[in-house]
Amino acid sequence: MKELWYHEQGDRSWLVVTRNTITHEITSVELARDVARSMGRTK
């Protein structure tokens, strides 16, 4: 499952976190802005 997380206590960036909802294992973390850019979005 992909979720959008806000890193409030750190650098205040938005993250796209992919995790297993049963085991809670996080399998990937990407900056949301990078994901948006890869999809052709400019803002």
CHARMM-style PDB file with segment names, atoms N, HN, CA, C and O in Angstrom:
ATOM      1  N   MET     1       0.844  -1.160   0.000  1.00  0.00      PROA
ATOM      2  CA  MET     1       0.000   0.000   0.000  1.00  0.00      PROA
ATOM      3  C   MET     1       0.897   1.232   0.000  1.00  0.00      PROA
ATOM      4  O   MET     1       1.890   1.289   0.725  1.00  0.00      PROA
ATOM      5  N   LYS     2       0.537   2.220  -0.821  1.00  0.00      PROA
ATOM      6  HN  LYS     2      -0.270   2.174  -1.410  1.00  0.00      PROA
ATOM      7  CA  LYS     2       1.266   3.485  -0.838  1.00  0.00      PROA
ATOM      8  C   LYS     2       0.499   4.490   0.009  1.00  0.00      PROA
ATOM      9  O   LYS     2      -0.721   4.615  -0.097  1.00  0.00      PROA
ATOM     10  N   GLU     3       1.237   5.198   0.846  1.00  0.00      PROA
ATOM     11  HN  GLU     3       2.228   5.096   0.932  1.00  0.00      PROA
ATOM     12  CA  GLU     3       0.640   6.198   1.726  1.00  0.00      PROA
ATOM     13  C   GLU     3       1.416   7.495   1.596  1.00  0.00      PROA
ATOM     14  O   GLU     3       2.603   7.485   1.269  1.00  0.00      PROA
ATOM     15  N   LEU     4       0.759   8.594   1.848  1.00  0.00      PROA
ATOM     16  HN  LEU     4      -0.205   8.602   2.114  1.00  0.00      PROA
ATOM     17  CA  LEU     4       1.400   9.901   1.834  1.00  0.00      PROA
ATOM     18  C   LEU     4       1.625  10.331   3.275  1.00  0.00      PROA
ATOM     19  O   LEU     4       0.672  10.495   4.037  1.00  0.00      PROA
ATOM     20  N   TRP     5       2.890  10.514   3.647  1.00  0.00      PROA
ATOM     21  HN  TRP     5       3.664  10.381   3.028  1.00  0.00      PROA
ATOM     22  CA  TRP     5       3.255  10.897   5.015  1.00  0.00      PROA
ATOM     23  C   TRP     5       3.896  12.274   5.002  1.00  0.00      PROA
ATOM     24  O   TRP     5       4.588  12.634   4.049  1.00  0.00      PROA
ATOM     25  N   TYR     6       3.668  13.043   6.055  1.00  0.00      PROA
ATOM     26  HN  TYR     6       3.107  12.751   6.829  1.00  0.00      PROA
ATOM     27  CA  TYR     6       4.296  14.350   6.226  1.00  0.00      PROA
ATOM     28  C   TYR     6       5.353  14.235   7.316  1.00  0.00      PROA
ATOM     29  O   TYR     6       5.045  13.813   8.430  1.00  0.00      PROA
ATOM     30  N   HSD     7       6.587  14.602   7.015  1.00  0.00      PROA
ATOM     31  HN  HSD     7       6.837  14.946   6.110  1.00  0.00      PROA
ATOM     32  CA  HSD     7       7.705  14.491   7.959  1.00  0.00      PROA
ATOM     33  C   HSD     7       7.773  15.771   8.787  1.00  0.00      PROA
ATOM     34  O   HSD     7       8.646  16.613   8.576  1.00  0.00      PROA
ATOM     35  N   GLU     8       6.851  15.906   9.720  1.00  0.00      PROA
ATOM     36  HN  GLU     8       6.142  15.222   9.891  1.00  0.00      PROA
ATOM     37  CA  GLU     8       6.671  17.134  10.494  1.00  0.00      PROA
ATOM     38  C   GLU     8       7.863  17.476  11.381  1.00  0.00      PROA
ATOM     39  O   GLU     8       8.255  18.641  11.448  1.00  0.00      PROA
ATOM     40  N   GLN     9       8.438  16.513  12.051  1.00  0.00      PROA
ATOM     41  HN  GLN     9       8.119  15.567  11.997  1.00  0.00      PROA
ATOM     42  CA  GLN     9       9.528  16.782  12.991  1.00  0.00      PROA
ATOM     43  C   GLN     9      10.890  16.897  12.310  1.00  0.00      PROA
ATOM     44  O   GLN     9      11.867  17.295  12.945  1.00  0.00      PROA
ATOM     45  N   GLY    10      10.963  16.559  11.046  1.00  0.00      PROA
ATOM     46  HN  GLY    10      10.169  16.236  10.530  1.00  0.00      PROA
ATOM     47  CA  GLY    10      12.232  16.610  10.318  1.00  0.00      PROA
ATOM     48  C   GLY    10      12.282  17.808   9.395  1.00  0.00      PROA
ATOM     49  O   GLY    10      12.200  18.956   9.833  1.00  0.00      PROA
ATOM     50  N   ASP    11      12.415  17.526   8.117  1.00  0.00      PROA
ATOM     51  HN  ASP    11      12.481  16.594   7.762  1.00  0.00      PROA
ATOM     52  CA  ASP    11      12.566  18.611   7.143  1.00  0.00      PROA
ATOM     53  C   ASP    11      11.238  19.065   6.540  1.00  0.00      PROA
ATOM     54  O   ASP    11      11.221  19.841   5.586  1.00  0.00      PROA
ATOM     55  N   ARG    12      10.136  18.585   7.093  1.00  0.00      PROA
ATOM     56  HN  ARG    12      10.150  17.954   7.868  1.00  0.00      PROA
ATOM     57  CA  ARG    12       8.781  18.974   6.686  1.00  0.00      PROA
ATOM     58  C   ARG    12       8.468  18.651   5.229  1.00  0.00      PROA
ATOM     59  O   ARG    12       7.764  19.398   4.549  1.00  0.00      PROA
ATOM     60  N   SER    13       8.995  17.547   4.772  1.00  0.00      PROA
ATOM     61  HN  SER    13       9.568  16.941   5.324  1.00  0.00      PROA
ATOM     62  CA  SER    13       8.733  17.128   3.398  1.00  0.00      PROA
ATOM     63  C   SER    13       7.605  16.096   3.373  1.00  0.00      PROA
ATOM     64  O   SER    13       7.320  15.437   4.373  1.00  0.00      PROA
ATOM     65  N   TRP    14       6.972  15.974   2.207  1.00  0.00      PROA
ATOM     66  HN  TRP    14       7.203  16.509   1.395  1.00  0.00      PROA
ATOM     67  CA  TRP    14       5.966  14.942   1.982  1.00  0.00      PROA
ATOM     68  C   TRP    14       6.659  13.728   1.393  1.00  0.00      PROA
ATOM     69  O   TRP    14       7.502  13.853   0.505  1.00  0.00      PROA
ATOM     70  N   LEU    15       6.301  12.552   1.889  1.00  0.00      PROA
ATOM     71  HN  LEU    15       5.616  12.449   2.610  1.00  0.00      PROA
ATOM     72  CA  LEU    15       6.916  11.301   1.464  1.00  0.00      PROA
ATOM     73  C   LEU    15       5.849  10.331   0.973  1.00  0.00      PROA
ATOM     74  O   LEU    15       4.745  10.285   1.516  1.00  0.00      PROA
ATOM     75  N   VAL    16       6.179   9.565  -0.047  1.00  0.00      PROA
ATOM     76  HN  VAL    16       7.075   9.603  -0.489  1.00  0.00      PROA
ATOM     77  CA  VAL    16       5.334   8.456  -0.483  1.00  0.00      PROA
ATOM     78  C   VAL    16       5.973   7.197   0.096  1.00  0.00      PROA
ATOM     79  O   VAL    16       7.071   6.804  -0.296  1.00  0.00      PROA
ATOM     80  N   VAL    17       5.269   6.576   1.030  1.00  0.00      PROA
ATOM     81  HN  VAL    17       4.376   6.895   1.349  1.00  0.00      PROA
ATOM     82  CA  VAL    17       5.784   5.405   1.742  1.00  0.00      PROA
ATOM     83  C   VAL    17       5.006   4.177   1.275  1.00  0.00      PROA
ATOM     84  O   VAL    17       3.775   4.158   1.311  1.00  0.00      PROA
ATOM     85  N   THR    18       5.732   3.161   0.839  1.00  0.00      PROA
ATOM     86  HN  THR    18       6.732   3.176   0.810  1.00  0.00      PROA
ATOM     87  CA  THR    18       5.109   1.894   0.456  1.00  0.00      PROA
ATOM     88  C   THR    18       5.370   0.906   1.582  1.00  0.00      PROA
ATOM     89  O   THR    18       6.518   0.656   1.949  1.00  0.00      PROA
ATOM     90  N   ARG    19       4.291   0.344   2.130  1.00  0.00      PROA
ATOM     91  HN  ARG    19       3.358   0.547   1.832  1.00  0.00      PROA
ATOM     92  CA  ARG    19       4.459  -0.578   3.254  1.00  0.00      PROA
ATOM     93  C   ARG    19       3.425  -1.685   3.214  1.00  0.00      PROA
ATOM     94  O   ARG    19       2.364  -1.557   2.602  1.00  0.00      PROA
ATOM     95  N   ASN    20       3.764  -2.770   3.884  1.00  0.00      PROA
ATOM     96  HN  ASN    20       4.625  -2.873   4.381  1.00  0.00      PROA
ATOM     97  CA  ASN    20       2.866  -3.899   4.052  1.00  0.00      PROA
ATOM     98  C   ASN    20       1.960  -3.564   5.241  1.00  0.00      PROA
ATOM     99  O   ASN    20       2.451  -3.328   6.346  1.00  0.00      PROA
ATOM    100  N   THR    21       0.651  -3.542   5.022  1.00  0.00      PROA
ATOM    101  HN  THR    21       0.253  -3.734   4.125  1.00  0.00      PROA
ATOM    102  CA  THR    21      -0.269  -3.147   6.093  1.00  0.00      PROA
ATOM    103  C   THR    21      -0.478  -4.231   7.144  1.00  0.00      PROA
ATOM    104  O   THR    21      -1.053  -3.964   8.200  1.00  0.00      PROA
ATOM    105  N   ILE    22      -0.024  -5.435   6.871  1.00  0.00      PROA
ATOM    106  HN  ILE    22       0.443  -5.652   6.014  1.00  0.00      PROA
ATOM    107  CA  ILE    22      -0.146  -6.515   7.855  1.00  0.00      PROA
ATOM    108  C   ILE    22       1.074  -6.547   8.770  1.00  0.00      PROA
ATOM    109  O   ILE    22       0.941  -6.620   9.991  1.00  0.00      PROA
ATOM    110  N   THR    23       2.270  -6.491   8.168  1.00  0.00      PROA
ATOM    111  HN  THR    23       2.378  -6.432   7.176  1.00  0.00      PROA
ATOM    112  CA  THR    23       3.503  -6.572   8.960  1.00  0.00      PROA
ATOM    113  C   THR    23       4.079  -5.198   9.299  1.00  0.00      PROA
ATOM    114  O   THR    23       4.968  -5.087  10.143  1.00  0.00      PROA
ATOM    115  N   HSD    24       3.579  -4.162   8.647  1.00  0.00      PROA
ATOM    116  HN  HSD    24       2.857  -4.253   7.961  1.00  0.00      PROA
ATOM    117  CA  HSD    24       4.068  -2.779   8.790  1.00  0.00      PROA
ATOM    118  C   HSD    24       5.470  -2.582   8.229  1.00  0.00      PROA
ATOM    119  O   HSD    24       6.091  -1.546   8.468  1.00  0.00      PROA
ATOM    120  N   GLU    25       5.979  -3.568   7.481  1.00  0.00      PROA
ATOM    121  HN  GLU    25       5.474  -4.409   7.287  1.00  0.00      PROA
ATOM    122  CA  GLU    25       7.299  -3.443   6.867  1.00  0.00      PROA
ATOM    123  C   GLU    25       7.264  -2.371   5.780  1.00  0.00      PROA
ATOM    124  O   GLU    25       6.426  -2.413   4.880  1.00  0.00      PROA
ATOM    125  N   ILE    26       8.175  -1.418   5.873  1.00  0.00      PROA
ATOM    126  HN  ILE    26       8.856  -1.384   6.604  1.00  0.00      PROA
ATOM    127  CA  ILE    26       8.301  -0.371   4.867  1.00  0.00      PROA
ATOM    128  C   ILE    26       9.245  -0.879   3.789  1.00  0.00      PROA
ATOM    129  O   ILE    26      10.375  -1.275   4.076  1.00  0.00      PROA
ATOM    130  N   THR    27       8.770  -0.866   2.539  1.00  0.00      PROA
ATOM    131  HN  THR    27       7.852  -0.545   2.306  1.00  0.00      PROA
ATOM    132  CA  THR    27       9.578  -1.389   1.441  1.00  0.00      PROA
ATOM    133  C   THR    27      10.185  -0.296   0.579  1.00  0.00      PROA
ATOM    134  O   THR    27      11.164  -0.548  -0.123  1.00  0.00      PROA
ATOM    135  N   SER    28       9.631   0.915   0.614  1.00  0.00      PROA
ATOM    136  HN  SER    28       8.836   1.120   1.185  1.00  0.00      PROA
ATOM    137  CA  SER    28      10.259   2.024  -0.104  1.00  0.00      PROA
ATOM    138  C   SER    28       9.739   3.352   0.419  1.00  0.00      PROA
ATOM    139  O   SER    28       8.622   3.460   0.925  1.00  0.00      PROA
ATOM    140  N   VAL    29      10.594   4.359   0.276  1.00  0.00      PROA
ATOM    141  HN  VAL    29      11.501   4.272  -0.136  1.00  0.00      PROA
ATOM    142  CA  VAL    29      10.241   5.730   0.649  1.00  0.00      PROA
ATOM    143  C   VAL    29      10.785   6.641  -0.441  1.00  0.00      PROA
ATOM    144  O   VAL    29      11.958   6.558  -0.805  1.00  0.00      PROA
ATOM    145  N   GLU    30       9.921   7.512  -0.960  1.00  0.00      PROA
ATOM    146  HN  GLU    30       8.968   7.579  -0.665  1.00  0.00      PROA
ATOM    147  CA  GLU    30      10.323   8.458  -1.997  1.00  0.00      PROA
ATOM    148  C   GLU    30       9.782   9.835  -1.641  1.00  0.00      PROA
ATOM    149  O   GLU    30       8.736   9.950  -1.002  1.00  0.00      PROA
ATOM    150  N   LEU    31      10.490  10.874  -2.052  1.00  0.00      PROA
ATOM    151  HN  LEU    31      11.340  10.781  -2.571  1.00  0.00      PROA
ATOM    152  CA  LEU    31       9.958  12.220  -1.883  1.00  0.00      PROA
ATOM    153  C   LEU    31       8.761  12.381  -2.811  1.00  0.00      PROA
ATOM    154  O   LEU    31       8.829  12.022  -3.987  1.00  0.00      PROA
ATOM    155  N   ALA    32       7.668  12.918  -2.286  1.00  0.00      PROA
ATOM    156  HN  ALA    32       7.612  13.209  -1.331  1.00  0.00      PROA
ATOM    157  CA  ALA    32       6.449  13.065  -3.081  1.00  0.00      PROA
ATOM    158  C   ALA    32       6.694  13.939  -4.303  1.00  0.00      PROA
ATOM    159  O   ALA    32       6.120  13.686  -5.363  1.00  0.00      PROA
ATOM    160  N   ARG    33       7.535  14.964  -4.178  1.00  0.00      PROA
ATOM    161  HN  ARG    33       8.001  15.170  -3.318  1.00  0.00      PROA
ATOM    162  CA  ARG    33       7.795  15.839  -5.333  1.00  0.00      PROA
ATOM    163  C   ARG    33       8.482  15.073  -6.459  1.00  0.00      PROA
ATOM    164  O   ARG    33       8.235  15.349  -7.633  1.00  0.00      PROA
ATOM    165  N   ASP    34       9.346  14.110  -6.112  1.00  0.00      PROA
ATOM    166  HN  ASP    34       9.546  13.886  -5.158  1.00  0.00      PROA
ATOM    167  CA  ASP    34      10.013  13.312  -7.138  1.00  0.00      PROA
ATOM    168  C   ASP    34       9.030  12.381  -7.836  1.00  0.00      PROA
ATOM    169  O   ASP    34       9.121  12.170  -9.045  1.00  0.00      PROA
ATOM    170  N   VAL    35       8.100  11.830  -7.082  1.00  0.00      PROA
ATOM    171  HN  VAL    35       8.026  12.001  -6.100  1.00  0.00      PROA
ATOM    172  CA  VAL    35       7.071  10.957  -7.661  1.00  0.00      PROA
ATOM    173  C   VAL    35       6.192  11.765  -8.610  1.00  0.00      PROA
ATOM    174  O   VAL    35       5.879  11.309  -9.709  1.00  0.00      PROA
ATOM    175  N   ALA    36       5.795  12.962  -8.189  1.00  0.00      PROA
ATOM    176  HN  ALA    36       6.049  13.333  -7.296  1.00  0.00      PROA
ATOM    177  CA  ALA    36       4.961  13.822  -9.032  1.00  0.00      PROA
ATOM    178  C   ALA    36       5.692  14.201 -10.317  1.00  0.00      PROA
ATOM    179  O   ALA    36       5.099  14.189 -11.396  1.00  0.00      PROA
ATOM    180  N   ARG    37       6.967  14.535 -10.206  1.00  0.00      PROA
ATOM    181  HN  ARG    37       7.448  14.546  -9.329  1.00  0.00      PROA
ATOM    182  CA  ARG    37       7.754  14.898 -11.400  1.00  0.00      PROA
ATOM    183  C   ARG    37       7.874  13.725 -12.359  1.00  0.00      PROA
ATOM    184  O   ARG    37       7.823  13.908 -13.575  1.00  0.00      PROA
ATOM    185  N   SER    38       8.032  12.531 -11.822  1.00  0.00      PROA
ATOM    186  HN  SER    38       8.074  12.383 -10.834  1.00  0.00      PROA
ATOM    187  CA  SER    38       8.158  11.356 -12.688  1.00  0.00      PROA
ATOM    188  C   SER    38       6.853  11.055 -13.421  1.00  0.00      PROA
ATOM    189  O   SER    38       6.846  10.367 -14.441  1.00  0.00      PROA
ATOM    190  N   MET    39       5.749  11.580 -12.886  1.00  0.00      PROA
ATOM    191  HN  MET    39       5.755  12.139 -12.057  1.00  0.00      PROA
ATOM    192  CA  MET    39       4.445  11.408 -13.520  1.00  0.00      PROA
ATOM    193  C   MET    39       4.123  12.569 -14.454  1.00  0.00      PROA
ATOM    194  O   MET    39       3.024  12.639 -15.004  1.00  0.00      PROA
ATOM    195  N   GLY    40       5.083  13.485 -14.635  1.00  0.00      PROA
ATOM    196  HN  GLY    40       5.976  13.428 -14.188  1.00  0.00      PROA
ATOM    197  CA  GLY    40       4.890  14.596 -15.561  1.00  0.00      PROA
ATOM    198  C   GLY    40       4.301  15.844 -14.952  1.00  0.00      PROA
ATOM    199  O   GLY    40       3.951  16.777 -15.675  1.00  0.00      PROA
ATOM    200  N   ARG    41       4.182  15.884 -13.641  1.00  0.00      PROA
ATOM    201  HN  ARG    41       4.467  15.126 -13.054  1.00  0.00      PROA
ATOM    202  CA  ARG    41       3.633  17.077 -12.990  1.00  0.00      PROA
ATOM    203  C   ARG    41       4.758  18.057 -12.695  1.00  0.00      PROA
ATOM    204  O   ARG    41       5.863  17.657 -12.329  1.00  0.00      PROA
ATOM    205  N   THR    42       4.469  19.340 -12.858  1.00  0.00      PROA
ATOM    206  HN  THR    42       3.572  19.665 -13.155  1.00  0.00      PROA
ATOM    207  CA  THR    42       5.503  20.355 -12.641  1.00  0.00      PROA
ATOM    208  C   THR    42       5.344  21.092 -11.329  1.00  0.00      PROA
ATOM    209  O   THR    42       6.287  21.744 -10.880  1.00  0.00      PROA
ATOM    210  N   LYS    43       4.184  21.011 -10.696  1.00  0.00      PROA
ATOM    211  HN  LYS    43       3.418  20.482 -11.060  1.00  0.00      PROA
ATOM    212  CA  LYS    43       3.968  21.685  -9.405  1.00  0.00      PROA
ATOM    213  C   LYS    43       3.352  20.744  -8.413  1.00  0.00      PROA
ATOM    214  OT1 LYS    43       3.096  21.130  -7.273  1.00  0.00      PROA
TER     215      LYS     43
END
